[in-house]
């Protein structure tokens, strides 16, 4: 629905173990964290292994397994979260193409809702 707004502009940054960027939910409502089926990330055409991605919301980092079991937390529409990716050696300064996808389970839809976005972002040096 709101795919083109998923990746937040100018949010790419280095971390101690790789890189991170900010995202928004692509659905028009918030969802329980346990309804997030997962994230996919590709950087400069290279897929990122799923187990190296952490979802960070309000300062708390979650693995996919932890999201599956969190029935109390919610990710609200418009709220900015972060995907942190373990990437040995980090990303070099400069322009990178980031592709991200999220899959959500919505109770009244027959299958998962998949949102995806691609942005070219600058990693400042």
Buried (B, 14 or more C-beta within 10 A) or exposed (E): EBBEBBBBEEBBBBBEBBBBBBBBBBBEEBBBBBBBBBBBBBBEEEEBEEEBBBBBBEEEEBEBEBBBEBEEBBBEEEEEBBBBBBBEEBBEEEEBEBBBBBBBBEEEEEEBBEBBBBBEBEBEE
